[in-house]
Amino acid sequence: MEKPNTPEVHEETSDTEETFFAGIASTGPSNTDLPRTLKEALSRPDGELWKSALEEELLSLNTNAVYDTVPLPKGVKPITSKPVFRI
């Protein structure tokens, strides 16, 4: 079988870059610091930041045509969704 003609990308990272990234990951909020509901997120002192992040995410989903809005067929119950507040 012939290998597809696609370029291979190899990106080297230094130990310093990996350590920096690991440091950022370990200093982020713990699961106990994150809101569990939209109401909780918006009522926090940093609620405007959560609102802005949610609006940005919804705009991205719309811009990238991740889903289509279609009429609900008769007798079909739609699935629900909720935001997940994780970094």
Phi and psi restraints in degrees (range 20) as a CNS / XPLOR table:
assign (resid 1 and name C) (resid 2 and name N)
       (resid 2 and name CA) (resid 2 and name C) 1.0 -83.2 20.0 2
assign (resid 2 and name N) (resid 2 and name CA)
       (resid 2 and name C) (resid 3 and name N) 1.0 140.1 20.0 2
assign (resid 2 and name C) (resid 3 and name N)
       (resid 3 and name CA) (resid 3 and name C) 1.0 -74.0 20.0 2
assign (resid 3 and name N) (resid 3 and name CA)
       (resid 3 and name C) (resid 4 and name N) 1.0 135.6 20.0 2
assign (resid 3 and name C) (resid 4 and name N)
       (resid 4 and name CA) (resid 4 and name C) 1.0 -61.4 20.0 2
assign (resid 4 and name N) (resid 4 and name CA)
       (resid 4 and name C) (resid 5 and name N) 1.0 149.4 20.0 2
assign (resid 4 and name C) (resid 5 and name N)
       (resid 5 and name CA) (resid 5 and name C) 1.0 -85.7 20.0 2
assign (resid 5 and name N) (resid 5 and name CA)
       (resid 5 and name C) (resid 6 and name N) 1.0 74.2 20.0 2
assign (resid 5 and name C) (resid 6 and name N)
       (resid 6 and name CA) (resid 6 and name C) 1.0 -124.3 20.0 2
assign (resid 6 and name N) (resid 6 and name CA)
       (resid 6 and name C) (resid 7 and name N) 1.0 142.5 20.0 2
assign (resid 6 and name C) (resid 7 and name N)
       (resid 7 and name CA) (resid 7 and name C) 1.0 -69.9 20.0 2
assign (resid 7 and name N) (resid 7 and name CA)
       (resid 7 and name C) (resid 8 and name N) 1.0 143.1 20.0 2
assign (resid 7 and name C) (resid 8 and name N)
       (resid 8 and name CA) (resid 8 and name C) 1.0 -94.3 20.0 2
assign (resid 8 and name N) (resid 8 and name CA)
       (resid 8 and name C) (resid 9 and name N) 1.0 139.1 20.0 2
assign (resid 8 and name C) (resid 9 and name N)
       (resid 9 and name CA) (resid 9 and name C) 1.0 -114.2 20.0 2
assign (resid 9 and name N) (resid 9 and name CA)
       (resid 9 and name C) (resid 10 and name N) 1.0 122.5 20.0 2
assign (resid 9 and name C) (resid 10 and name N)
       (resid 10 and name CA) (resid 10 and name C) 1.0 -124.1 20.0 2
assign (resid 10 and name N) (resid 10 and name CA)
       (resid 10 and name C) (resid 11 and name N) 1.0 119.0 20.0 2
assign (resid 10 and name C) (resid 11 and name N)
       (resid 11 and name CA) (resid 11 and name C) 1.0 -116.3 20.0 2
assign (resid 11 and name N) (resid 11 and name CA)
       (resid 11 and name C) (resid 12 and name N) 1.0 120.4 20.0 2
assign (resid 11 and name C) (resid 12 and name N)
       (resid 12 and name CA) (resid 12 and name C) 1.0 -86.8 20.0 2
assign (resid 12 and name N) (resid 12 and name CA)
       (resid 12 and name C) (resid 13 and name N) 1.0 140.5 20.0 2
assign (resid 12 and name C) (resid 13 and name N)
       (resid 13 and name CA) (resid 13 and name C) 1.0 -121.8 20.0 2
assign (resid 13 and name N) (resid 13 and name CA)
       (resid 13 and name C) (resid 14 and name N) 1.0 146.7 20.0 2
assign (resid 13 and name C) (resid 14 and name N)
       (resid 14 and name CA) (resid 14 and name C) 1.0 -88.2 20.0 2
assign (resid 14 and name N) (resid 14 and name CA)
       (resid 14 and name C) (resid 15 and name N) 1.0 163.4 20.0 2
assign (resid 14 and name C) (resid 15 and name N)
       (resid 15 and name CA) (resid 15 and name C) 1.0 -59.7 20.0 2
assign (resid 15 and name N) (resid 15 and name CA)
       (resid 15 and name C) (resid 16 and name N) 1.0 -34.8 20.0 2
assign (resid 15 and name C) (resid 16 and name N)
       (resid 16 and name CA) (resid 16 and name C) 1.0 -64.0 20.0 2
assign (resid 16 and name N) (resid 16 and name CA)
       (resid 16 and name C) (resid 17 and name N) 1.0 -44.1 20.0 2
assign (resid 16 and name C) (resid 17 and name N)
       (resid 17 and name CA) (resid 17 and name C) 1.0 -63.1 20.0 2
assign (resid 17 and name N) (resid 17 and name CA)
       (resid 17 and name C) (resid 18 and name N) 1.0 -43.1 20.0 2
assign (resid 17 and name C) (resid 18 and name N)
       (resid 18 and name CA) (resid 18 and name C) 1.0 -65.6 20.0 2
assign (resid 18 and name N) (resid 18 and name CA)
       (resid 18 and name C) (resid 19 and name N) 1.0 -40.0 20.0 2
assign (resid 18 and name C) (resid 19 and name N)
       (resid 19 and name CA) (resid 19 and name C) 1.0 -65.4 20.0 2
assign (resid 19 and name N) (resid 19 and name CA)
       (resid 19 and name C) (resid 20 and name N) 1.0 -42.0 20.0 2
assign (resid 19 and name C) (resid 20 and name N)
       (resid 20 and name CA) (resid 20 and name C) 1.0 -60.6 20.0 2
assign (resid 20 and name N) (resid 20 and name CA)
       (resid 20 and name C) (resid 21 and name N) 1.0 -46.9 20.0 2
assign (resid 20 and name C) (resid 21 and name N)
       (resid 21 and name CA) (resid 21 and name C) 1.0 -62.6 20.0 2
assign (resid 21 and name N) (resid 21 and name CA)
       (resid 21 and name C) (resid 22 and name N) 1.0 -44.3 20.0 2
assign (resid 21 and name C) (resid 22 and name N)
       (resid 22 and name CA) (resid 22 and name C) 1.0 -62.5 20.0 2
assign (resid 22 and name N) (resid 22 and name CA)
       (resid 22 and name C) (resid 23 and name N) 1.0 -37.1 20.0 2
assign (resid 22 and name C) (resid 23 and name N)
       (resid 23 and name CA) (resid 23 and name C) 1.0 -64.7 20.0 2
assign (resid 23 and name N) (resid 23 and name CA)
       (resid 23 and name C) (resid 24 and name N) 1.0 -41.8 20.0 2
assign (resid 23 and name C) (resid 24 and name N)
       (resid 24 and name CA) (resid 24 and name C) 1.0 -63.3 20.0 2
assign (resid 24 and name N) (resid 24 and name CA)
       (resid 24 and name C) (resid 25 and name N) 1.0 -45.0 20.0 2
assign (resid 24 and name C) (resid 25 and name N)
       (resid 25 and name CA) (resid 25 and name C) 1.0 -62.5 20.0 2
assign (resid 25 and name N) (resid 25 and name CA)
       (resid 25 and name C) (resid 26 and name N) 1.0 -37.2 20.0 2
assign (resid 25 and name C) (resid 26 and name N)
       (resid 26 and name CA) (resid 26 and name C) 1.0 -80.0 20.0 2
assign (resid 26 and name N) (resid 26 and name CA)
       (resid 26 and name C) (resid 27 and name N) 1.0 -15.2 20.0 2
assign (resid 26 and name C) (resid 27 and name N)
       (resid 27 and name CA) (resid 27 and name C) 1.0 -100.3 20.0 2
assign (resid 27 and name N) (resid 27 and name CA)
       (resid 27 and name C) (resid 28 and name N) 1.0 1.8 20.0 2
assign (resid 27 and name C) (resid 28 and name N)
       (resid 28 and name CA) (resid 28 and name C) 1.0 -71.2 20.0 2
assign (resid 28 and name N) (resid 28 and name CA)
       (resid 28 and name C) (resid 29 and name N) 1.0 174.7 20.0 2
assign (resid 28 and name C) (resid 29 and name N)
       (resid 29 and name CA) (resid 29 and name C) 1.0 -65.8 20.0 2
assign (resid 29 and name N) (resid 29 and name CA)
       (resid 29 and name C) (resid 30 and name N) 1.0 144.6 20.0 2
assign (resid 29 and name C) (resid 30 and name N)
       (resid 30 and name CA) (resid 30 and name C) 1.0 -79.5 20.0 2
assign (resid 30 and name N) (resid 30 and name CA)
       (resid 30 and name C) (resid 31 and name N) 1.0 167.7 20.0 2
assign (resid 30 and name C) (resid 31 and name N)
       (resid 31 and name CA) (resid 31 and name C) 1.0 -59.5 20.0 2
assign (resid 31 and name N) (resid 31 and name CA)
       (resid 31 and name C) (resid 32 and name N) 1.0 -27.7 20.0 2
assign (resid 31 and name C) (resid 32 and name N)
       (resid 32 and name CA) (resid 32 and name C) 1.0 -75.1 20.0 2
assign (resid 32 and name N) (resid 32 and name CA)
       (resid 32 and name C) (resid 33 and name N) 1.0 -18.7 20.0 2
assign (resid 32 and name C) (resid 33 and name N)
       (resid 33 and name CA) (resid 33 and name C) 1.0 -86.4 20.0 2
assign (resid 33 and name N) (resid 33 and name CA)
       (resid 33 and name C) (resid 34 and name N) 1.0 -14.1 20.0 2
assign (resid 33 and name C) (resid 34 and name N)
       (resid 34 and name CA) (resid 34 and name C) 1.0 -89.9 20.0 2
assign (resid 34 and name N) (resid 34 and name CA)
       (resid 34 and name C) (resid 35 and name N) 1.0 143.3 20.0 2
assign (resid 34 and name C) (resid 35 and name N)
       (resid 35 and name CA) (resid 35 and name C) 1.0 -68.4 20.0 2
assign (resid 35 and name N) (resid 35 and name CA)
       (resid 35 and name C) (resid 36 and name N) 1.0 152.3 20.0 2
assign (resid 35 and name C) (resid 36 and name N)
       (resid 36 and name CA) (resid 36 and name C) 1.0 -102.2 20.0 2
assign (resid 36 and name N) (resid 36 and name CA)
       (resid 36 and name C) (resid 37 and name N) 1.0 -19.3 20.0 2
assign (resid 36 and name C) (resid 37 and name N)
       (resid 37 and name CA) (resid 37 and name C) 1.0 -135.2 20.0 2
assign (resid 37 and name N) (resid 37 and name CA)
       (resid 37 and name C) (resid 38 and name N) 1.0 163.8 20.0 2
assign (resid 37 and name C) (resid 38 and name N)
       (resid 38 and name CA) (resid 38 and name C) 1.0 -63.2 20.0 2
assign (resid 38 and name N) (resid 38 and name CA)
       (resid 38 and name C) (resid 39 and name N) 1.0 -42.9 20.0 2
assign (resid 38 and name C) (resid 39 and name N)
       (resid 39 and name CA) (resid 39 and name C) 1.0 -58.9 20.0 2
assign (resid 39 and name N) (resid 39 and name CA)
       (resid 39 and name C) (resid 40 and name N) 1.0 -44.4 20.0 2
assign (resid 39 and name C) (resid 40 and name N)
       (resid 40 and name CA) (resid 40 and name C) 1.0 -64.0 20.0 2
assign (resid 40 and name N) (resid 40 and name CA)
       (resid 40 and name C) (resid 41 and name N) 1.0 -42.2 20.0 2
assign (resid 40 and name C) (resid 41 and name N)
       (resid 41 and name CA) (resid 41 and name C) 1.0 -61.3 20.0 2
assign (resid 41 and name N) (resid 41 and name CA)
       (resid 41 and name C) (resid 42 and name N) 1.0 -44.2 20.0 2
assign (resid 41 and name C) (resid 42 and name N)
       (resid 42 and name CA) (resid 42 and name C) 1.0 -75.6 20.0 2
assign (resid 42 and name N) (resid 42 and name CA)
       (resid 42 and name C) (resid 43 and name N) 1.0 -20.9 20.0 2
assign (resid 42 and name C) (resid 43 and name N)
       (resid 43 and name CA) (resid 43 and name C) 1.0 -91.3 20.0 2
assign (resid 43 and name N) (resid 43 and name CA)
       (resid 43 and name C) (resid 44 and name N) 1.0 -3.3 20.0 2
assign (resid 43 and name C) (resid 44 and name N)
       (resid 44 and name CA) (resid 44 and name C) 1.0 -77.2 20.0 2
assign (resid 44 and name N) (resid 44 and name CA)
       (resid 44 and name C) (resid 45 and name N) 1.0 163.4 20.0 2
assign (resid 44 and name C) (resid 45 and name N)
       (resid 45 and name CA) (resid 45 and name C) 1.0 -58.0 20.0 2
assign (resid 45 and name N) (resid 45 and name CA)
       (resid 45 and name C) (resid 46 and name N) 1.0 -30.6 20.0 2
assign (resid 45 and name C) (resid 46 and name N)
       (resid 46 and name CA) (resid 46 and name C) 1.0 -97.6 20.0 2
assign (resid 46 and name N) (resid 46 and name CA)
       (resid 46 and name C) (resid 47 and name N) 1.0 24.4 20.0 2
assign (resid 46 and name C) (resid 47 and name N)
       (resid 47 and name CA) (resid 47 and name C) 1.0 -57.9 20.0 2
assign (resid 47 and name N) (resid 47 and name CA)
       (resid 47 and name C) (resid 48 and name N) 1.0 -36.1 20.0 2
assign (resid 47 and name C) (resid 48 and name N)
       (resid 48 and name CA) (resid 48 and name C) 1.0 -64.3 20.0 2
assign (resid 48 and name N) (resid 48 and name CA)
       (resid 48 and name C) (resid 49 and name N) 1.0 -33.4 20.0 2
assign (resid 48 and name C) (resid 49 and name N)
       (resid 49 and name CA) (resid 49 and name C) 1.0 -68.3 20.0 2
assign (resid 49 and name N) (resid 49 and name CA)
       (resid 49 and name C) (resid 50 and name N) 1.0 -41.1 20.0 2
assign (resid 49 and name C) (resid 50 and name N)
       (resid 50 and name CA) (resid 50 and name C) 1.0 -65.3 20.0 2
assign (resid 50 and name N) (resid 50 and name CA)
       (resid 50 and name C) (resid 51 and name N) 1.0 -41.4 20.0 2
assign (resid 50 and name C) (resid 51 and name N)
       (resid 51 and name CA) (resid 51 and name C) 1.0 -61.6 20.0 2
assign (resid 51 and name N) (resid 51 and name CA)
       (resid 51 and name C) (resid 52 and name N) 1.0 -45.3 20.0 2
assign (resid 51 and name C) (resid 52 and name N)
       (resid 52 and name CA) (resid 52 and name C) 1.0 -61.7 20.0 2
assign (resid 52 and name N) (resid 52 and name CA)
       (resid 52 and name C) (resid 53 and name N) 1.0 -43.0 20.0 2
assign (resid 52 and name C) (resid 53 and name N)
       (resid 53 and name CA) (resid 53 and name C) 1.0 -64.5 20.0 2
assign (resid 53 and name N) (resid 53 and name CA)
       (resid 53 and name C) (resid 54 and name N) 1.0 -40.7 20.0 2
assign (resid 53 and name C) (resid 54 and name N)
       (resid 54 and name CA) (resid 54 and name C) 1.0 -65.7 20.0 2
assign (resid 54 and name N) (resid 54 and name CA)
       (resid 54 and name C) (resid 55 and name N) 1.0 -43.7 20.0 2
assign (resid 54 and name C) (resid 55 and name N)
       (resid 55 and name CA) (resid 55 and name C) 1.0 -61.9 20.0 2
assign (resid 55 and name N) (resid 55 and name CA)
       (resid 55 and name C) (resid 56 and name N) 1.0 -41.0 20.0 2
assign (resid 55 and name C) (resid 56 and name N)
       (resid 56 and name CA) (resid 56 and name C) 1.0 -63.0 20.0 2
assign (resid 56 and name N) (resid 56 and name CA)
       (resid 56 and name C) (resid 57 and name N) 1.0 -42.1 20.0 2
assign (resid 56 and name C) (resid 57 and name N)
       (resid 57 and name CA) (resid 57 and name C) 1.0 -65.4 20.0 2
assign (resid 57 and name N) (resid 57 and name CA)
       (resid 57 and name C) (resid 58 and name N) 1.0 -43.7 20.0 2
assign (resid 57 and name C) (resid 58 and name N)
       (resid 58 and name CA) (resid 58 and name C) 1.0 -64.3 20.0 2
assign (resid 58 and name N) (resid 58 and name CA)
       (resid 58 and name C) (resid 59 and name N) 1.0 -39.4 20.0 2
assign (resid 58 and name C) (resid 59 and name N)
       (resid 59 and name CA) (resid 59 and name C) 1.0 -63.3 20.0 2
assign (resid 59 and name N) (resid 59 and name CA)
       (resid 59 and name C) (resid 60 and name N) 1.0 -41.1 20.0 2
assign (resid 59 and name C) (resid 60 and name N)
       (resid 60 and name CA) (resid 60 and name C) 1.0 -62.9 20.0 2
assign (resid 60 and name N) (resid 60 and name CA)
       (resid 60 and name C) (resid 61 and name N) 1.0 -43.9 20.0 2
assign (resid 60 and name C) (resid 61 and name N)
       (resid 61 and name CA) (resid 61 and name C) 1.0 -60.1 20.0 2
assign (resid 61 and name N) (resid 61 and name CA)
       (resid 61 and name C) (resid 62 and name N) 1.0 -42.6 20.0 2
assign (resid 61 and name C) (resid 62 and name N)
       (resid 62 and name CA) (resid 62 and name C) 1.0 -68.3 20.0 2
assign (resid 62 and name N) (resid 62 and name CA)
       (resid 62 and name C) (resid 63 and name N) 1.0 -46.8 20.0 2
assign (resid 62 and name C) (resid 63 and name N)
       (resid 63 and name CA) (resid 63 and name C) 1.0 -60.7 20.0 2
assign (resid 63 and name N) (resid 63 and name CA)
       (resid 63 and name C) (resid 64 and name N) 1.0 -38.5 20.0 2
assign (resid 63 and name C) (resid 64 and name N)
       (resid 64 and name CA) (resid 64 and name C) 1.0 -88.1 20.0 2
assign (resid 64 and name N) (resid 64 and name CA)
       (resid 64 and name C) (resid 65 and name N) 1.0 8.0 20.0 2
assign (resid 64 and name C) (resid 65 and name N)
       (resid 65 and name CA) (resid 65 and name C) 1.0 49.6 20.0 2
assign (resid 65 and name N) (resid 65 and name CA)
       (resid 65 and name C) (resid 66 and name N) 1.0 49.2 20.0 2
assign (resid 65 and name C) (resid 66 and name N)
       (resid 66 and name CA) (resid 66 and name C) 1.0 -69.9 20.0 2
assign (resid 66 and name N) (resid 66 and name CA)
       (resid 66 and name C) (resid 67 and name N) 1.0 -28.1 20.0 2
assign (resid 66 and name C) (resid 67 and name N)
       (resid 67 and name CA) (resid 67 and name C) 1.0 -145.6 20.0 2
assign (resid 67 and name N) (resid 67 and name CA)
       (resid 67 and name C) (resid 68 and name N) 1.0 164.7 20.0 2
assign (resid 67 and name C) (resid 68 and name N)
       (resid 68 and name CA) (resid 68 and name C) 1.0 -116.2 20.0 2
assign (resid 68 and name N) (resid 68 and name CA)
       (resid 68 and name C) (resid 69 and name N) 1.0 143.8 20.0 2
assign (resid 68 and name C) (resid 69 and name N)
       (resid 69 and name CA) (resid 69 and name C) 1.0 -93.0 20.0 2
assign (resid 69 and name N) (resid 69 and name CA)
       (resid 69 and name C) (resid 70 and name N) 1.0 123.1 20.0 2
assign (resid 69 and name C) (resid 70 and name N)
       (resid 70 and name CA) (resid 70 and name C) 1.0 -130.3 20.0 2
assign (resid 70 and name N) (resid 70 and name CA)
       (resid 70 and name C) (resid 71 and name N) 1.0 156.4 20.0 2
assign (resid 70 and name C) (resid 71 and name N)
       (resid 71 and name CA) (resid 71 and name C) 1.0 -63.2 20.0 2
assign (resid 71 and name N) (resid 71 and name CA)
       (resid 71 and name C) (resid 72 and name N) 1.0 143.2 20.0 2
assign (resid 71 and name C) (resid 72 and name N)
       (resid 72 and name CA) (resid 72 and name C) 1.0 -79.4 20.0 2
assign (resid 72 and name N) (resid 72 and name CA)
       (resid 72 and name C) (resid 73 and name N) 1.0 121.4 20.0 2
assign (resid 72 and name C) (resid 73 and name N)
       (resid 73 and name CA) (resid 73 and name C) 1.0 -63.1 20.0 2
assign (resid 73 and name N) (resid 73 and name CA)
       (resid 73 and name C) (resid 74 and name N) 1.0 147.7 20.0 2
assign (resid 73 and name C) (resid 74 and name N)
       (resid 74 and name CA) (resid 74 and name C) 1.0 -59.5 20.0 2
assign (resid 74 and name N) (resid 74 and name CA)
       (resid 74 and name C) (resid 75 and name N) 1.0 133.7 20.0 2
assign (resid 74 and name C) (resid 75 and name N)
       (resid 75 and name CA) (resid 75 and name C) 1.0 84.3 20.0 2
assign (resid 75 and name N) (resid 75 and name CA)
       (resid 75 and name C) (resid 76 and name N) 1.0 1.3 20.0 2
assign (resid 75 and name C) (resid 76 and name N)
       (resid 76 and name CA) (resid 76 and name C) 1.0 -101.9 20.0 2
assign (resid 76 and name N) (resid 76 and name CA)
       (resid 76 and name C) (resid 77 and name N) 1.0 129.8 20.0 2
assign (resid 76 and name C) (resid 77 and name N)
       (resid 77 and name CA) (resid 77 and name C) 1.0 -93.5 20.0 2
assign (resid 77 and name N) (resid 77 and name CA)
       (resid 77 and name C) (resid 78 and name N) 1.0 124.1 20.0 2
assign (resid 77 and name C) (resid 78 and name N)
       (resid 78 and name CA) (resid 78 and name C) 1.0 -72.4 20.0 2
assign (resid 78 and name N) (resid 78 and name CA)
       (resid 78 and name C) (resid 79 and name N) 1.0 152.7 20.0 2
assign (resid 78 and name C) (resid 79 and name N)
       (resid 79 and name CA) (resid 79 and name C) 1.0 -79.2 20.0 2
assign (resid 79 and name N) (resid 79 and name CA)
       (resid 79 and name C) (resid 80 and name N) 1.0 156.5 20.0 2
assign (resid 79 and name C) (resid 80 and name N)
       (resid 80 and name CA) (resid 80 and name C) 1.0 -108.7 20.0 2
assign (resid 80 and name N) (resid 80 and name CA)
       (resid 80 and name C) (resid 81 and name N) 1.0 166.5 20.0 2
assign (resid 80 and name C) (resid 81 and name N)
       (resid 81 and name CA) (resid 81 and name C) 1.0 -145.5 20.0 2
assign (resid 81 and name N) (resid 81 and name CA)
       (resid 81 and name C) (resid 82 and name N) 1.0 166.4 20.0 2
assign (resid 81 and name C) (resid 82 and name N)
       (resid 82 and name CA) (resid 82 and name C) 1.0 -150.9 20.0 2
assign (resid 82 and name N) (resid 82 and name CA)
       (resid 82 and name C) (resid 83 and name N) 1.0 153.4 20.0 2
assign (resid 82 and name C) (resid 83 and name N)
       (resid 83 and name CA) (resid 83 and name C) 1.0 -70.7 20.0 2
assign (resid 83 and name N) (resid 83 and name CA)
       (resid 83 and name C) (resid 84 and name N) 1.0 146.9 20.0 2
assign (resid 83 and name C) (resid 84 and name N)
       (resid 84 and name CA) (resid 84 and name C) 1.0 -113.6 20.0 2
assign (resid 84 and name N) (resid 84 and name CA)
       (resid 84 and name C) (resid 85 and name N) 1.0 121.2 20.0 2
assign (resid 84 and name C) (resid 85 and name N)
       (resid 85 and name CA) (resid 85 and name C) 1.0 -94.4 20.0 2
assign (resid 85 and name N) (resid 85 and name CA)
       (resid 85 and name C) (resid 86 and name N) 1.0 88.2 20.0 2
assign (resid 85 and name C) (resid 86 and name N)
       (resid 86 and name CA) (resid 86 and name C) 1.0 -138.0 20.0 2
assign (resid 86 and name N) (resid 86 and name CA)
       (resid 86 and name C) (resid 87 and name N) 1.0 153.2 20.0 2
